Amino acid sequence: MLHPFGIQTIVITYPEYISNTWRAFYNSTIPELTKFKNPLGFDFMETVMSQADANQQFVMLGTGRGSDPTLTYDGCKDAKRLAAARSLSGKIIRELHAKYVKRHHCFSGWYITHECRDIQYASPYYDFVADLCHALTPGKPVMIAPDGSPVADAETIAASHVDIFAYQDAVGAGFVPAPMERYSFDPEQRLSRLDSIFSRYAT
């Protein structure tokens, strides 16, 4: 559906997702991901990547968010949480690499599914995952998407092992920054601020 509109790059943000149960959207063999059946009934990753091959599109694969979605906000100094998240992400990345990356020429890079605010705080997780992705697929970029009010400076970005910082516009959620930080769900609340926000990102 995206190709007729001229969209050439697809980012599969979630190879798995946790709501009340933890499910993979592909045919995983990872024990943590096989507790519940794929709710789609088909291999989403294979379907998207096969069509992208045919359309000559590009696909970036998400690395998974696991059972600790707030890790990069409040867990990167907790050795146990950090180790668990790194371990699961490593399993997912290696499995996706073996099952899809080697067979589909549309593969163009990785997307670390965990969002963050403070990029330096999240770096123990981000740098580990980026290093693994680079080792498996040399030359392919790794992308993150900091949230609607990111904290970073030029030195932090330069030191990061991540290649692409896709700052979120947060228009859909109508994000209002501090001091009255909230999701207004009114897009105009965010649209009115975008020029100044992206000017700040650029510096």
Backbone as a printed PyTorch tensor [residue, N CA C, xyz], in Angstrom:
tensor([[[  0.8120,  -1.2100,   0.0000],
         [  0.0000,   0.0000,   0.0000],
         [  0.8490,   1.2640,   0.0000]],

        [[  2.0570,   1.2040,   0.5460],
         [  2.8810,   2.3960,   0.6530],
         [  3.5630,   2.7630,  -0.6560]],

        [[  3.9010,   1.7600,  -1.4450],
         [  4.6950,   1.9850,  -2.6490],
         [  4.0310,   2.9350,  -3.6430]],

        [[  2.7150,   2.8080,  -3.9200],
         [  2.0810,   3.7230,  -4.8740],
         [  2.1480,   5.1970,  -4.4700]],

        [[  2.3650,   5.4610,  -3.1780],
         [  2.4530,   6.8350,  -2.6890],
         [  3.8900,   7.3610,  -2.6950]],

        [[  4.8090,   6.5710,  -3.2170],
         [  6.1920,   7.0130,  -3.3320],
         [  7.0330,   6.7830,  -2.0980]],

        [[  6.5300,   6.0460,  -1.1410],
         [  7.2940,   5.7650,   0.0720],
         [  8.2780,   4.6420,  -0.2070]],

        [[  9.5520,   4.9450,  -0.0770],
         [ 10.5910,   3.9920,  -0.4520],
         [ 11.2140,   3.2650,   0.7380]],

        [[ 11.1100,   3.8410,   1.9300],
         [ 11.7140,   3.2120,   3.1020],
         [ 10.6360,   2.8630,   4.1210]],

        [[ 10.6490,   1.6140,   4.5540],
         [  9.7060,   1.1060,   5.5430],
         [ 10.4770,   0.7830,   6.8170]],

        [[  9.9770,   1.2410,   7.9430],
         [ 10.5800,   0.9080,   9.2280],
         [  9.6110,   0.0020,   9.9730]],

        [[ 10.0180,  -1.2530,  10.1900],
         [  9.2050,  -2.1790,  10.9830],
         [  9.6150,  -1.9740,  12.4360]],

        [[  8.8540,  -1.1870,  13.1430],
         [  9.2720,  -0.7810,  14.4840],
         [  9.2250,  -1.9290,  15.4820]],

        [[  8.2110,  -2.7840,  15.3720],
         [  8.0330,  -3.8530,  16.3570],
         [  8.0200,  -5.2280,  15.6950]],

        [[  9.0660,  -6.0400,  15.8770],
         [  8.9860,  -7.4410,  15.4570],
         [  8.1720,  -8.2600,  16.4550]],

        [[  7.9550,  -7.6900,  17.6400],
         [  7.1490,  -8.2960,  18.6850],
         [  6.5000,  -7.1800,  19.4740]],

        [[  5.4980,  -7.5580,  20.2670],
         [  4.8250,  -6.5350,  21.0610],
         [  4.2250,  -7.1610,  22.3050]],

        [[  4.2250,  -6.4280,  23.3760],
         [  3.6710,  -6.9050,  24.6360],
         [  2.4600,  -6.0560,  24.9920]],

        [[  1.3310,  -6.7140,  25.1400],
         [  0.1700,  -6.0470,  25.7260],
         [ -0.1420,  -6.8490,  26.9830]],

        [[ -1.1920,  -7.6350,  26.9600],
         [ -1.4200,  -8.5500,  28.0780],
         [ -0.5940,  -9.8160,  27.9190]],

        [[ -0.2010, -10.0790,  26.6860],
         [  0.6360, -11.2370,  26.3860],
         [  1.7510, -10.8070,  25.4470]],

        [[  2.7650, -11.6180,  25.3810],
         [  3.9490, -11.2750,  24.6120],
         [  3.9430, -12.0740,  23.3230]],

        [[  3.9320, -11.4020,  22.2040],
         [  3.7650, -12.0800,  20.9260],
         [  4.8060, -11.6040,  19.9190]],

        [[  5.2790, -12.5250,  19.1130],
         [  6.1230, -12.1700,  17.9730],
         [  5.2430, -12.1040,  16.7400]],

        [[  5.5830, -11.2230,  15.8160],
         [  4.8230, -11.0940,  14.5780],
         [  5.4800, -11.8660,  13.4360]],

        [[  6.3310, -12.8040,  13.8100],
         [  6.9810, -13.6680,  12.8260],
         [  7.1770, -15.0280,  13.4870]],

        [[  7.7140, -15.9800,  12.7430],
         [  7.8590, -17.3320,  13.2640],
         [  9.1580, -17.4550,  14.0570]],

        [[  9.1030, -17.0010,  15.2960],
         [ 10.2780, -16.9800,  16.1530],
         [ 10.4900, -18.3270,  16.8330]],

        [[ 11.7490, -18.6000,  17.1620],
         [ 12.0770, -19.7780,  17.9690],
         [ 12.6310, -19.3640,  19.3380]],

        [[ 12.6060, -18.0740,  19.6390],
         [ 13.1080, -17.5750,  20.9180],
         [ 12.1010, -17.9210,  22.0150]],

        [[ 12.5270, -18.6370,  23.0610],
         [ 11.5730, -19.0830,  24.0910],
         [ 10.6900, -17.9720,  24.6500]],

        [[ 11.2670, -16.7980,  24.8980],
         [ 10.4630, -15.7010,  25.4570],
         [  9.3550, -15.2530,  24.5080]],

        [[  9.5250, -15.5100,  23.2250],
         [  8.5600, -15.0260,  22.2320],
         [  7.6020, -16.0960,  21.7430]],

        [[  7.7440, -17.3210,  22.2110],
         [  6.8930, -18.4020,  21.7170],
         [  5.8620, -18.8430,  22.7460]],

        [[  5.7050, -18.0670,  23.8080],
         [  4.7150, -18.4150,  24.8320],
         [  3.2930, -18.2730,  24.3060]],

        [[  3.1100, -17.3390,  23.3680],
         [  1.8020, -17.1000,  22.7860],
         [  1.9200, -17.0810,  21.2720]],

        [[  0.8690, -17.4790,  20.5920],
         [  0.9060, -17.5690,  19.1410],
         [  0.9400, -16.1890,  18.4950]],

        [[  1.5180, -16.1440,  17.3110],
         [  1.4930, -14.9350,  16.4950],
         [  0.0310, -14.5640,  16.2400]],

        [[ -0.4250, -13.3960,  16.6900],
         [ -1.8420, -13.0490,  16.5530],
         [ -2.2590, -12.7820,  15.1160]],

        [[ -1.2880, -12.5540,  14.2370],
         [ -1.6160, -12.2480,  12.8480],
         [ -1.9390, -13.4960,  12.0380]],

        [[ -1.3870, -14.6250,  12.4560],
         [ -1.6200, -15.8570,  11.7040],
         [ -0.7530, -16.0010,  10.4760]],

        [[  0.1750, -15.0770,  10.2670],
         [  1.1160, -15.1750,   9.1570],
         [  2.4030, -14.4740,   9.5560]],

        [[  3.4670, -14.7060,   8.7950],
         [  4.7710, -14.1290,   9.0930],
         [  4.8290, -12.7120,   8.5280]],

        [[  4.5990, -11.7460,   9.4040],
         [  4.5470, -10.3440,   8.9760],
         [  5.8660,  -9.8900,   8.3590]],

        [[  6.9780, -10.2650,   8.9720],
         [  8.2860,  -9.8310,   8.4870],
         [  8.5300, -10.3340,   7.0630]],

        [[  8.2650, -11.6140,   6.8640],
         [  8.4770, -12.2070,   5.5400],
         [  7.5770, -11.5620,   4.4970]],

        [[  6.3320, -11.3300,   4.8560],
         [  5.3760, -10.7260,   3.9170],
         [  5.8270,  -9.3400,   3.4830]],

        [[  6.1880,  -8.5010,   4.4510],
         [  6.6010,  -7.1360,   4.1290],
         [  7.9000,  -7.1300,   3.3340]],

        [[  8.8620,  -7.9270,   3.7470],
         [ 10.1620,  -7.8830,   3.0880],
         [ 10.1210,  -8.4860,   1.6870]],

        [[  9.3050,  -9.5050,   1.4840],
         [  9.1670, -10.0780,   0.1380],
         [  8.5680,  -9.0620,  -0.8270]],

        [[  7.5430,  -8.3450,  -0.3520],
         [  6.9290,  -7.3290,  -1.2100],
         [  7.8690,  -6.1540,  -1.4340]],

        [[  8.6230,  -5.7920,  -0.4040],
         [  9.5910,  -4.7060,  -0.5610],
         [ 10.6760,  -5.0820,  -1.5660]],

        [[ 11.0970,  -6.3350,  -1.5490],
         [ 12.0480,  -6.8070,  -2.5710],
         [ 11.4720,  -6.5760,  -3.9700]],

        [[ 10.2180,  -6.9800,  -4.1420],
         [  9.5750,  -6.8600,  -5.4530],
         [  9.4080,  -5.4030,  -5.8680]],

        [[  9.1710,  -4.5260,  -4.8790],
         [  8.9600,  -3.1050,  -5.1660],
         [ 10.2440,  -2.2960,  -5.2030]],

        [[ 11.3580,  -2.9240,  -4.9020],
         [ 12.6500,  -2.2450,  -4.7950],
         [ 12.6050,  -1.1460,  -3.7280]],

        [[ 11.9550,  -1.4710,  -2.6210],
         [ 11.9230,  -0.5790,  -1.4700],
         [ 13.0110,  -0.9840,  -0.4730]],

        [[ 13.1280,  -0.1960,   0.5900],
         [ 14.1160,  -0.4500,   1.6290],
         [ 13.3940,  -0.6930,   2.9470]],

        [[ 13.9130,  -1.6270,   3.7370],
         [ 13.2930,  -1.9620,   5.0160],
         [ 14.3310,  -1.9000,   6.1250]],

        [[ 13.9840,  -1.1680,   7.1950],
         [ 14.7780,  -1.1620,   8.4130],
         [ 14.0360,  -1.9990,   9.4410]],

        [[ 14.7570,  -2.9060,  10.1070],
         [ 14.1350,  -3.8410,  11.0300],
         [ 14.2570,  -3.3670,  12.4770]],

        [[ 13.1390,  -3.3870,  13.1960],
         [ 13.1410,  -3.0710,  14.6110],
         [ 13.8040,  -4.1760,  15.4080]],

        [[ 14.4070,  -3.7920,  16.5260],
         [ 15.1600,  -4.7350,  17.3380],
         [ 14.3690,  -5.2760,  18.5220]],

        [[ 13.1350,  -4.8220,  18.7100],
         [ 12.3040,  -5.3340,  19.7920],
         [ 12.3800,  -4.5010,  21.0530]],

        [[ 11.2610,  -4.4490,  21.7700],
         [ 11.1930,  -3.6520,  22.9900],
         [ 11.0770,  -4.5170,  24.2440]],

        [[ 10.7390,  -5.7870,  24.0520],
         [ 10.7300,  -6.7050,  25.1720],
         [  9.7230,  -6.3670,  26.2550]],

        [[  9.9740,  -6.8730,  27.4510],
         [  9.0440,  -6.6990,  28.5630],
         [  9.3950,  -5.5170,  29.4510]],

        [[ 10.3390,  -4.6860,  28.9990],
         [ 10.7890,  -3.5470,  29.8070],
         [ 10.7720,  -2.2790,  28.9490]],

        [[  9.5830,  -1.7950,  28.5850],
         [  9.5000,  -0.6780,  27.6470],
         [ 10.0670,   0.6360,  28.1570]],

        [[ 10.2300,   0.7780,  29.4840],
         [ 10.7670,   2.0260,  30.0210],
         [ 12.2630,   1.9370,  30.3360]],

        [[ 12.9080,   0.8800,  29.8840],
         [ 14.3230,   0.6720,  30.1930],
         [ 15.1660,   1.9050,  29.9460]],

        [[ 15.0170,   2.5260,  28.7770],
         [ 15.8840,   3.6420,  28.3980],
         [ 15.4690,   4.9570,  29.0550]],

        [[ 14.4510,   4.9230,  29.8970],
         [ 14.0610,   6.0760,  30.7040],
         [ 14.5030,   5.9240,  32.1590]],

        [[ 14.4320,   4.6960,  32.6650],
         [ 14.6780,   4.5480,  34.1050],
         [ 15.4120,   3.2570,  34.4820]],

        [[ 15.9510,   2.5260,  33.4890],
         [ 16.5550,   1.2450,  33.8220],
         [ 17.9900,   1.0280,  33.4000]],

        [[ 18.6050,   2.0000,  32.7720],
         [ 19.9460,   1.7830,  32.2310],
         [ 21.0410,   1.7840,  33.2930]],

        [[ 20.7000,   2.1570,  34.5200],
         [ 21.6690,   2.0690,  35.6110],
         [ 21.4040,   0.8590,  36.5050]],

        [[ 20.4090,   0.0850,  36.1160],
         [ 20.0820,  -1.1480,  36.8300],
         [ 20.7230,  -2.2970,  36.0620]],

        [[ 21.7770,  -2.8710,  36.6180],
         [ 22.5630,  -3.8750,  35.8960],
         [ 21.7220,  -5.0730,  35.4670]],

        [[ 20.7910,  -5.4850,  36.3040],
         [ 19.9630,  -6.6490,  35.9770],
         [ 19.0190,  -6.3570,  34.8250]],

        [[ 18.3520,  -5.2280,  34.8840],
         [ 17.4340,  -4.8580,  33.7900],
         [ 18.1870,  -4.6480,  32.4920]],

        [[ 19.3200,  -3.9850,  32.5690],
         [ 20.1070,  -3.7120,  31.3690],
         [ 20.5830,  -5.0200,  30.7370]],

        [[ 21.0790,  -5.9350,  31.5400],
         [ 21.5690,  -7.2160,  31.0150],
         [ 20.4460,  -8.0120,  30.3640]],

        [[ 19.2600,  -8.0100,  30.9820],
         [ 18.1280,  -8.7550,  30.4290],
         [ 17.6960,  -8.1750,  29.0840]],

        [[ 17.6470,  -6.8510,  29.0020],
         [ 17.2390,  -6.2010,  27.7540],
         [ 18.2640,  -6.4360,  26.6500]],

        [[ 19.5310,  -6.3340,  26.9940],
         [ 20.5830,  -6.5990,  26.0090],
         [ 20.5070,  -8.0320,  25.5020]],

        [[ 20.2840,  -8.9630,  26.4140],
         [ 20.2250, -10.3710,  26.0370],
         [ 19.0840, -10.6420,  25.0690]],

        [[ 17.8930, -10.1440,  25.3950],
         [ 16.7520, -10.3800,  24.5220],
         [ 16.9400,  -9.7170,  23.1690]],

        [[ 17.3900,  -8.4670,  23.1740],
         [ 17.6160,  -7.7770,  21.8980],
         [ 18.6280,  -8.5300,  21.0510]],

        [[ 19.6690,  -9.0470,  21.6880],
         [ 20.6650,  -9.8170,  20.9520],
         [ 20.0630, -11.0410,  20.2930]],

        [[ 19.1910, -11.7360,  21.0150],
         [ 18.5350, -12.9170,  20.4480],
         [ 17.6690, -12.5340,  19.2450]],

        [[ 16.8910, -11.4620,  19.4070],
         [ 15.9930, -11.0380,  18.3290],
         [ 16.7980, -10.6100,  17.0990]],

        [[ 17.8240,  -9.8070,  17.3150],
         [ 18.6270,  -9.3110,  16.1960],
         [ 19.2920, -10.4670,  15.4510]],

        [[ 19.8600, -11.4040,  16.1870],
         [ 20.5210, -12.5450,  15.5300],
         [ 19.5080, -13.4060,  14.7730]],

        [[ 18.3120, -13.5740,  15.3540],
         [ 17.2930, -14.3720,  14.6720],
         [ 16.7970, -13.6750,  13.4060]],

        [[ 16.5280, -12.3780,  13.4960],
         [ 16.1000, -11.6380,  12.3060],
         [ 17.1800, -11.6610,  11.2280]],

        [[ 18.4160, -11.5440,  11.6520],
         [ 19.5260, -11.5820,  10.6950],
         [ 19.5600, -12.9170,   9.9810]],

        [[ 19.4250, -14.0050,  10.7220],
         [ 19.4960, -15.3360,  10.1230],
         [ 18.2920, -15.6370,   9.2440]],

        [[ 17.1060, -15.2000,   9.6560],
         [ 15.8820, -15.5560,   8.9500],
         [ 15.5760, -14.6540,   7.7580]],

        [[ 15.9470, -13.3670,   7.8450],
         [ 15.4870, -12.4220,   6.8330],
         [ 16.5900, -11.6210,   6.1470]],

        [[ 17.5230, -11.1170,   6.9260],
         [ 18.5290, -10.2000,   6.3650],
         [ 19.3230, -10.8620,   5.2560]],

        [[ 19.6860, -12.0990,   5.4500],
         [ 20.5290, -12.7900,   4.4700],
         [ 19.7830, -13.0890,   3.1700]],

        [[ 18.4370, -13.0860,   3.2310],
         [ 17.6550, -13.4890,   2.0520],
         [ 16.9770, -12.3420,   1.3270]],

        [[ 16.9050, -11.1860,   1.9550],
         [ 16.1360, -10.0950,   1.3560],
         [ 17.0340,  -8.8890,   1.0740]],

        [[ 17.1060,  -8.5370,  -0.1900],
         [ 17.9820,  -7.4140,  -0.5710],
         [ 17.3940,  -6.0700,  -0.1690]],

        [[ 16.1170,  -6.0410,   0.2760],
         [ 15.5010,  -4.7870,   0.7050],
         [ 16.0480,  -4.3140,   2.0510]],

        [[ 16.6920,  -5.2100,   2.8070],
         [ 17.1920,  -4.8220,   4.1230],
         [ 18.1620,  -3.6590,   4.0000]],

        [[ 17.9200,  -2.6000,   4.8060],
         [ 18.7690,  -1.4110,   4.6860],
         [ 19.3030,  -0.9100,   6.0170]],

        [[ 18.9390,  -1.5650,   7.1290],
         [ 19.4490,  -1.1150,   8.4120],
         [ 18.5440,  -1.5450,   9.5420]],

        [[ 18.8620,  -1.0310,  10.7190],
         [ 18.1720,  -1.4240,  11.9430],
         [ 17.5530,  -0.2160,  12.6430]],

        [[ 16.4570,  -0.4690,  13.3270],
         [ 15.8000,   0.5590,  14.1380],
         [ 15.7010,   0.0320,  15.5660]],

        [[ 16.3450,   0.7100,  16.5090],
         [ 16.2610,   0.2960,  17.9100],
         [ 14.9070,   0.7470,  18.4470]],

        [[ 14.0710,  -0.2120,  18.7720],
         [ 12.6760,   0.0680,  19.0790],
         [ 12.4960,   0.9220,  20.3280]],

        [[ 13.3600,   0.7710,  21.3050],
         [ 13.2510,   1.5720,  22.5180],
         [ 13.4250,   3.0590,  22.2200]],

        [[ 12.4670,   3.8650,  22.6720],
         [ 12.6000,   5.3130,  22.6070],
         [ 13.3610,   5.7880,  23.8450]],

        [[ 13.7240,   7.0610,  23.8500],
         [ 14.3550,   7.6050,  25.0480],
         [ 14.1560,   9.1090,  25.0610]],

        [[ 14.5220,   9.6990,  26.1750],
         [ 14.5910,  11.1560,  26.2880],
         [ 16.0520,  11.5790,  26.3680]],

        [[ 16.7430,  11.0760,  27.3690],
         [ 18.1400,  11.4400,  27.5880],
         [ 19.0340,  10.4300,  26.8570]],

        [[ 19.6140,  10.8660,  25.7480],
         [ 20.3790,   9.9520,  24.8960],
         [ 21.6290,   9.4370,  25.6010]],

        [[ 22.2660,  10.2750,  26.3810],
         [ 23.4490,   9.8150,  27.1080],
         [ 23.0760,   8.7570,  28.1430]],

        [[ 21.9740,   8.9600,  28.8470],
         [ 21.5190,   7.9830,  29.8290],
         [ 21.2460,   6.6330,  29.1630]],

        [[ 20.6650,   6.6590,  27.9710],
         [ 20.2910,   5.4290,  27.2760],
         [ 21.4530,   4.7620,  26.5540]],

        [[ 22.6040,   5.4190,  26.5140],
         [ 23.7220,   4.9200,  25.7090],
         [ 24.2350,   3.5390,  26.1110]],

        [[ 24.1930,   3.1110,  27.3870],
         [ 24.6460,   1.7470,  27.6740],
         [ 23.8530,   0.6750,  26.9330]],

        [[ 22.5890,   0.9520,  26.6800],
         [ 21.7730,   0.0200,  25.8940],
         [ 21.9540,   0.2800,  24.3950]],

        [[ 21.8010,   1.5210,  23.9840],
         [ 21.8920,   1.8470,  22.5660],
         [ 23.2370,   1.4370,  21.9610]],

        [[ 24.3200,   1.7430,  22.6350],
         [ 25.6360,   1.4530,  22.0660],
         [ 25.8690,  -0.0480,  21.9450]],

        [[ 25.4170,  -0.8060,  22.9280],
         [ 25.5470,  -2.2640,  22.8690],
         [ 24.8030,  -2.8250,  21.6610]],

        [[ 23.5540,  -2.4100,  21.4960],
         [ 22.7350,  -2.9150,  20.3890],
         [ 23.3110,  -2.4660,  19.0490]],

        [[ 23.7160,  -1.2010,  18.9720],
         [ 24.2910,  -0.6910,  17.7190],
         [ 25.5550,  -1.4560,  17.3510]],

        [[ 26.3910,  -1.7550,  18.3230],
         [ 27.6230,  -2.4950,  18.0430],
         [ 27.3200,  -3.8850,  17.4960]],

        [[ 26.3120,  -4.5590,  18.0580],
         [ 25.9430,  -5.8780,  17.5600],
         [ 25.4150,  -5.7920,  16.1350]],

        [[ 24.5590,  -4.8280,  15.8760],
         [ 24.0110,  -4.6500,  14.5190],
         [ 25.1210,  -4.3700,  13.5130]],

        [[ 26.0400,  -3.5010,  13.8740],
         [ 27.1540,  -3.1800,  12.9730],
         [ 28.0410,  -4.3940,  12.7240]],

        [[ 28.2270,  -5.2210,  13.7530],
         [ 29.0620,  -6.4100,  13.5890],
         [ 28.4210,  -7.4170,  12.6380]],

        [[ 27.0950,  -7.5530,  12.7170],
         [ 26.3890,  -8.5110,  11.8630],
         [ 26.2020,  -7.9930,  10.4480]],

        [[ 26.0080,  -6.6830,  10.3190],
         [ 25.7240,  -6.0980,   9.0040],
         [ 26.5820,  -4.8500,   8.7980]],

        [[ 27.8680,  -5.0390,   8.5450],
         [ 28.7620,  -3.8860,   8.3730],
         [ 28.2590,  -2.9390,   7.2780]],

        [[ 28.3420,  -1.6630,   7.5830],
         [ 27.9350,  -0.6590,   6.6040],
         [ 26.4650,  -0.3000,   6.6370]],

        [[ 25.6580,  -1.0430,   7.3810],
         [ 24.2310,  -0.7370,   7.4760],
         [ 23.9770,   0.1380,   8.7070]],

        [[ 23.1970,   1.1880,   8.5700],
         [ 23.0110,   2.1270,   9.6800],
         [ 22.0660,   1.6190,  10.7520]],

        [[ 22.2060,   2.2090,  11.9270],
         [ 21.3290,   1.9410,  13.0590],
         [ 20.6590,   3.2530,  13.4320]],

        [[ 19.3390,   3.2150,  13.6110],
         [ 18.5600,   4.4230,  13.8650],
         [ 17.8400,   4.3300,  15.2020]],

        [[ 17.6940,   5.4690,  15.8680],
         [ 16.8240,   5.5900,  17.0270],
         [ 15.8790,   6.7680,  16.8010]],

        [[ 14.8000,   6.7960,  17.5970],
         [ 13.8440,   7.9010,  17.5200],
         [ 13.6200,   8.4490,  18.9220]],

        [[ 14.4230,   9.4380,  19.3420],
         [ 14.2020,  10.0590,  20.6470],
         [ 12.7890,  10.6380,  20.7340]],

        [[ 12.2690,  10.7220,  21.9500],
         [ 10.8840,  11.1520,  22.1090],
         [ 10.7130,  12.6510,  21.8320]],

        [[  9.5320,  13.1560,  22.1360],
         [  9.1920,  14.5200,  21.7450],
         [  9.8970,  15.6310,  22.4840]],

        [[ 10.6990,  15.2910,  23.4850],
         [ 11.4240,  16.3040,  24.2390],
         [ 12.8130,  15.7830,  24.6030]],

        [[ 13.6410,  15.5060,  23.5910],
         [ 14.9190,  14.8290,  23.8310],
         [ 15.9560,  15.7000,  24.5360]],

        [[ 16.8670,  15.0130,  25.2210],
         [ 17.9730,  15.6740,  25.8950],
         [ 19.2610,  15.1470,  25.2750]],

        [[ 20.0230,  16.0370,  24.6620],
         [ 21.2950,  15.6480,  24.0460],
         [ 22.0550,  16.9050,  23.6690]],

        [[ 23.3490,  16.7460,  23.5030],
         [ 24.1630,  17.8360,  22.9710],
         [ 25.0610,  17.2630,  21.8880]],

        [[ 25.8280,  18.1240,  21.2530],
         [ 26.6490,  17.6940,  20.1190],
         [ 27.6450,  16.6130,  20.5220]],

        [[ 28.2230,  16.7310,  21.7140],
         [ 29.2040,  15.7420,  22.1630],
         [ 28.5560,  14.3760,  22.3750]],

        [[ 27.3630,  14.3600,  22.9460],
         [ 26.6560,  13.0970,  23.1780],
         [ 26.3320,  12.4130,  21.8660]],

        [[ 25.8530,  13.1860,  20.9180],
         [ 25.4990,  12.6200,  19.6160],
         [ 26.7440,  12.1120,  18.8990]],

        [[ 27.8350,  12.8820,  18.9650],
         [ 29.0720,  12.4630,  18.3040],
         [ 29.6400,  11.1860,  18.9180]],

        [[ 29.4480,  11.0120,  20.2200],
         [ 29.9920,   9.8450,  20.9130],
         [ 29.1270,   8.6020,  20.7370]],

        [[ 27.8850,   8.7850,  20.3400],
         [ 26.9700,   7.6550,  20.2240],
         [ 27.3980,   6.7030,  19.1170]],

        [[ 27.1130,   5.4140,  19.3050],
         [ 27.3980,   4.4160,  18.2800],
         [ 26.2560,   4.3070,  17.2720]],

        [[ 25.1740,   5.0460,  17.5410],
         [ 24.0260,   5.0890,  16.6470],
         [ 24.3370,   6.0040,  15.4700]],

        [[ 23.7630,   5.6950,  14.3050],
         [ 24.0600,   6.4570,  13.0850],
         [ 23.0240,   7.5180,  12.7480]],

        [[ 21.7570,   7.2240,  13.0100],
         [ 20.6710,   8.1120,  12.5930],
         [ 19.8080,   8.4580,  13.8030]],

        [[ 19.5660,   9.7550,  14.0080],
         [ 18.6900,  10.2290,  15.0730],
         [ 17.4380,  10.7970,  14.4060]],

        [[ 16.3630,  10.0260,  14.4340],
         [ 15.1130,  10.4390,  13.7860],
         [ 14.2040,  11.0510,  14.8530]],

        [[ 14.4000,  12.3360,  15.1020],
         [ 13.6300,  13.0000,  16.1530],
         [ 12.1420,  12.9910,  15.8240]],

        [[ 11.3430,  12.6420,  16.8070],
         [  9.9060,  12.5500,  16.5960],
         [  9.2570,  13.9280,  16.6000]],

        [[  8.3070,  14.1060,  15.6990],
         [  7.5790,  15.3750,  15.7150],
         [  6.4600,  15.3540,  16.7610]],

        [[  5.9680,  14.1420,  17.1230],
         [  4.9260,  13.9770,  18.1470],
         [  3.6370,  14.7300,  17.8110]],

        [[  3.3960,  14.9310,  16.5140],
         [  2.1960,  15.6710,  16.0990],
         [  0.9330,  14.9020,  16.4380]],

        [[  0.9210,  13.6070,  16.1490],
         [ -0.2900,  12.8160,  16.3710],
         [ -0.7700,  12.8610,  17.8080]],

        [[  0.1940,  12.8640,  18.7380],
         [ -0.1700,  12.8970,  20.1550],
         [ -0.3710,  14.3110,  20.6790]],

        [[ -0.0870,  15.3020,  19.8420],
         [ -0.2380,  16.6880,  20.2840],
         [  0.5920,  16.9800,  21.5100]],

        [[  1.8450,  16.5090,  21.5010],
         [  2.7000,  16.6270,  22.6850],
         [  2.9590,  18.0840,  23.0380]],

        [[  2.7930,  18.4010,  24.3120],
         [  3.0820,  19.7300,  24.8390],
         [  4.2710,  19.5910,  25.7830]],

        [[  5.3730,  20.3000,  25.5260],
         [  6.5670,  20.1300,  26.3570],
         [  6.4390,  20.7720,  27.7340]],

        [[  7.4700,  20.5380,  28.5510],
         [  7.5200,  21.1280,  29.8950],
         [  7.4330,  22.6530,  29.7850]],

        [[  6.8650,  23.3290,  30.7860],
         [  6.5400,  22.8260,  32.1270],
         [  5.1660,  22.1550,  32.2500]],

        [[  4.3400,  22.2290,  31.1980],
         [  3.0110,  21.6030,  31.2580],
         [  2.9990,  20.3420,  30.4120]],

        [[  4.0150,  19.5270,  30.5620],
         [  4.2040,  18.3770,  29.6950],
         [  3.0120,  17.4250,  29.7330]],

        [[  2.4740,  17.1410,  28.5420],
         [  1.3130,  16.2480,  28.4580],
         [  1.0510,  15.9200,  26.9940]],

        [[  0.2410,  14.8980,  26.7800],
         [ -0.2660,  14.5690,  25.4460],
         [ -1.6530,  15.1840,  25.3230]],

        [[ -1.7780,  16.1980,  24.4890],
         [ -3.0640,  16.8750,  24.3430],
         [ -3.9510,  16.1840,  23.3090]],

        [[ -3.3330,  15.3780,  22.4220],
         [ -4.0170,  14.7260,  21.3040],
         [ -4.6910,  15.7480,  20.3840]],

        [[ -4.1760,  16.9550,  20.4180],
         [ -4.5920,  18.0170,  19.5070],
         [ -3.3750,  18.3550,  18.6440]],

        [[ -3.3230,  17.8790,  17.3960],
         [ -2.1380,  18.0930,  16.5620],
         [ -1.7010,  19.5420,  16.4590]],

        [[ -2.6560,  20.4740,  16.5090],
         [ -2.3110,  21.8840,  16.3790],
         [ -1.4010,  22.3470,  17.5220]],

        [[ -1.5270,  21.7140,  18.6700],
         [ -0.6780,  22.0760,  19.8040],
         [  0.7950,  21.8360,  19.4920]],

        [[  1.0700,  20.8040,  18.7200],
         [  2.4500,  20.4950,  18.3610],
         [  2.8680,  21.2080,  17.0770]],

        [[  1.9830,  21.2700,  16.1110],
         [  2.3170,  21.9120,  14.8360],
         [  2.7660,  23.3480,  15.0330]],

        [[  2.1530,  24.0520,  15.9720],
         [  2.4870,  25.4570,  16.1960],
         [  3.9020,  25.6270,  16.7430]],

        [[  4.4780,  24.5440,  17.2780],
         [  5.8080,  24.6310,  17.8850],
         [  6.9120,  24.0020,  17.0180]],

        [[  6.5580,  23.3490,  15.9250],
         [  7.5370,  22.5400,  15.2000],
         [  8.7250,  23.3330,  14.6690]],

        [[  8.5030,  24.5250,  14.1620],
         [  9.6220,  25.3040,  13.6130],
         [ 10.6910,  25.5420,  14.6700]],

        [[ 10.2770,  25.9630,  15.8510],
         [ 11.2630,  26.2340,  16.9110],
         [ 11.8630,  24.9420,  17.4370]],

        [[ 11.0580,  23.8800,  17.5060],
         [ 11.5570,  22.6000,  18.0160],
         [ 12.6310,  22.0360,  17.1040]],

        [[ 12.3900,  22.0060,  15.8060],
         [ 13.3830,  21.4240,  14.9010],
         [ 14.5690,  22.3430,  14.7020]],

        [[ 14.4010,  23.6400,  14.8950],
         [ 15.5560,  24.5360,  14.9030],
         [ 16.4640,  24.2140,  16.0820]],

        [[ 15.8580,  23.9170,  17.2350],
         [ 16.6370,  23.5470,  18.4080],
         [ 17.3590,  22.2220,  18.2040]],

        [[ 16.6630,  21.2420,  17.5920],
         [ 17.3010,  19.9610,  17.2970],
         [ 18.5330,  20.1540,  16.4130]],

        [[ 18.4160,  21.0560,  15.4530],
         [ 19.5040,  21.2530,  14.4760],
         [ 20.7520,  21.8340,  15.1130]],

        [[ 20.6010,  22.5320,  16.2260],
         [ 21.7730,  23.1250,  16.8870],
         [ 22.3600,  22.1450,  17.8760]]])
